[in-house]
Amino acid sequence: MRNIESLQLRNPNHQAGMLRARQLKAILAGLLATLVLTACSGYERRTTGTVLNDQALEREVISNIHSNPAFGENDHIKVEVHEGVVLLAGETISEENKLLATTLAEQPRLTQRVVNDLKIGRRAGFGGKLDNSWLSTKVNAILVKENPLAGNDASRIKVISSQNTVYLMGLVTREEGERVAEVVRNIGGVEKVVKIFDYTD
């Protein structure tokens, strides 16, 4: 009997099978822990369908604006979408264009509402665009480091910046949204924070 057990222990197939079983147990334990943490944290994630709808809506709004002859090279309009909410930020040359941008963003059937924060004036120069990009990167990096969200999941927040204003989109509780906004308000270079969150409570 002892010889048979020794052979089994030396059998590479048997050992590999035991290793795979232990690895499977570890993976299942990790998945269970993740599910428990997610349930305890109480936050919701967007479905794949919602993400795809937002991407399609963003493309449609951008197309509507760019194909309209009223907008030209002096207009710089950022379009961001989250949960059917369309954010318009940047610059446009006239109040008429600002109103037209809202109308065009409202046309797609997937649009839930439009937040138009366009400034009237000529588009920011290359340096201004670099500053905006740098500010978004800085805010994202700090939100990863000083993460106020349940589950430590900074990817739940979408950060957009324009003219030193930071726009925050995402699916959060009201308390989480205020905590995130408070972190961002204290970041150097941020002059204004605009919350466009979808609240779960």
C-alpha positions in Angstrom: 0.0 0.0 0.0 2.9 2.3 0.9 4.4 1.7 -2.6 1.2 2.6 -4.4 0.9 5.9 -2.4 4.5 6.7 -3.2 3.9 6.1 -6.9 0.9 8.4 -6.8 2.8 11.2 -5.2 5.5 10.9 -7.8 3.1 10.7 -10.7 3.4 14.1 -12.5 -0.2 13.9 -13.8 -1.5 13.3 -10.3 0.5 16.2 -8.9 -0.6 18.5 -11.8 -4.2 17.6 -11.1 -3.8 18.4 -7.4 -2.2 21.7 -8.3 -5.0 22.6 -10.7 -7.6 21.8 -8.0 -5.8 24.1 -5.5 -5.6 26.9 -8.1 -9.3 26.5 -8.9 -10.2 26.7 -5.2 -8.1 29.8 -4.9 -9.8 31.4 -7.9 -13.3 30.5 -6.6 -12.4 31.9 -3.2 -11.2 35.2 -4.8 -14.4 35.5 -6.8 -16.5 34.9 -3.8 -14.6 37.5 -1.8 -15.1 40.0 -4.7 -18.8 39.3 -4.8 -19.2 39.7 -1.0 -17.2 43.0 -1.1 -19.3 44.3 -4.0 -22.5 43.4 -2.2 -21.4 45.0 1.0 -20.2 48.2 -0.7 -23.7 48.7 -2.1 -22.7 50.3 -5.4 -24.0 49.5 -8.8 -22.1 49.1 -12.0 -23.2 50.1 -15.5 -24.3 47.3 -17.7 -22.5 46.6 -21.0 -25.7 47.6 -22.9 -25.7 51.0 -21.1 -22.0 51.6 -21.9 -22.6 50.8 -25.6 -25.7 53.0 -25.7 -23.7 55.9 -24.3 -20.9 55.4 -26.8 -23.4 55.4 -29.7 -25.2 58.5 -28.3 -21.8 60.3 -28.0 -21.0 59.5 -31.6 -24.4 60.7 -32.8 -24.3 64.0 -31.0 -20.7 64.7 -32.2 -21.8 63.9 -35.8 -24.9 66.2 -35.4 -22.8 69.1 -34.3 -19.8 68.6 -36.6 -22.0 68.2 -39.7 -23.9 71.4 -39.0 -22.6 74.3 -41.1 -23.2 76.8 -38.2 -20.1 75.4 -36.4 -16.6 76.0 -37.7 -13.0 76.0 -36.7 -13.5 78.6 -33.9 -15.9 76.3 -32.1 -14.4 73.8 -29.7 -17.1 71.6 -28.3 -16.5 68.6 -26.1 -19.2 65.9 -25.9 -19.3 63.4 -23.1 -22.1 61.0 -22.2 -22.9 59.0 -19.1 -26.2 57.2 -18.5 -27.9 59.1 -21.4 -26.8 62.5 -19.9 -25.0 64.6 -22.5 -22.4 67.1 -21.4 -21.4 69.9 -23.7 -18.2 71.8 -22.6 -15.7 74.0 -24.3 -16.2 77.1 -26.4 -18.5 78.3 -29.1 -18.6 81.6 -31.0 -22.2 82.8 -30.2 -25.2 82.4 -27.9 -27.1 81.1 -31.0 -24.6 78.3 -31.5 -24.8 77.4 -27.8 -28.6 77.0 -28.1 -28.2 75.1 -31.4 -25.8 72.7 -29.8 -28.3 71.9 -27.1 -31.0 71.3 -29.7 -28.8 69.0 -31.7 -27.8 67.1 -28.5 -31.4 66.6 -27.6 -32.4 65.1 -30.9 -31.2 61.5 -30.5 -33.7 59.1 -28.9 -31.2 57.9 -26.3 -30.7 61.4 -24.9 -32.1 61.7 -21.3 -31.0 65.3 -20.7 -28.4 67.8 -21.8 -26.0 69.8 -19.6 -24.7 72.7 -21.7 -21.8 74.5 -20.1 -20.3 76.0 -23.3 -18.5 79.3 -22.9 -19.1 82.1 -25.5 -15.8 83.0 -27.2 -13.1 81.8 -29.5 -11.7 78.3 -28.9 -8.8 77.8 -26.5 -5.4 77.7 -28.1 -3.1 74.7 -28.2 -1.7 75.6 -24.8 -5.2 75.8 -23.3 -6.0 72.3 -24.6 -2.8 70.9 -23.2 -3.7 72.4 -19.8 -7.1 70.8 -19.8 -5.7 67.4 -20.7 -3.0 67.7 -18.0 -5.7 68.7 -15.4 -7.8 65.7 -16.2 -4.8 63.4 -15.9 -3.9 65.0 -12.6 -7.4 64.7 -11.2 -7.6 61.0 -12.2 -4.3 60.2 -10.6 -5.2 61.9 -7.3 -8.6 60.1 -7.3 -6.8 56.8 -7.6 -4.5 57.7 -4.7 -7.1 59.4 -2.5 -10.0 57.2 -3.4 -13.2 58.1 -1.4 -15.3 55.5 -3.1 -16.6 52.1 -1.8 -14.6 49.3 -3.3 -11.7 51.7 -4.0 -13.0 51.9 -7.6 -11.9 55.2 -9.1 -13.0 54.0 -12.5 -16.6 54.7 -11.5 -15.8 58.4 -12.0 -15.5 60.1 -15.4 -13.4 63.2 -15.3 -13.7 65.9 -18.0 -11.9 69.3 -17.8 -12.3 72.5 -19.7 -10.9 76.0 -18.9 -9.9 74.9 -15.4 -13.4 73.6 -14.7 -13.7 69.9 -13.8 -16.9 68.0 -14.6 -17.6 64.8 -12.7 -19.9 62.1 -14.1 -20.6 58.7 -12.7 -22.9 56.4 -10.8 -22.6 57.1 -7.1 -24.5 57.7 -3.9 -25.0 61.4 -2.9 -22.5 61.0 -0.1 -19.9 59.5 -2.4 -20.5 62.3 -5.0 -19.8 65.0 -2.4 -16.7 63.2 -1.1 -15.3 62.9 -4.6 -16.1 66.6 -5.3 -14.4 67.7 -2.1 -11.2 65.9 -3.1 -11.2 67.5 -6.5 -12.0 71.0 -5.2 -8.7 70.9 -3.3 -6.5 70.0 -6.3 -4.2 72.7 -7.6 -5.4 74.2 -10.9 -9.1 73.4 -10.3 -11.1 76.6 -10.3 -14.6 75.0 -10.4 -16.2 71.6 -9.9 -19.4 70.7 -11.7 -21.2 67.5 -10.5 -23.2 65.7 -13.1 -23.6 62.5 -11.2 -26.3 59.9 -11.5 -27.3 59.0 -8.0 -28.2 55.6 -6.7 -30.1 56.9 -3.7 
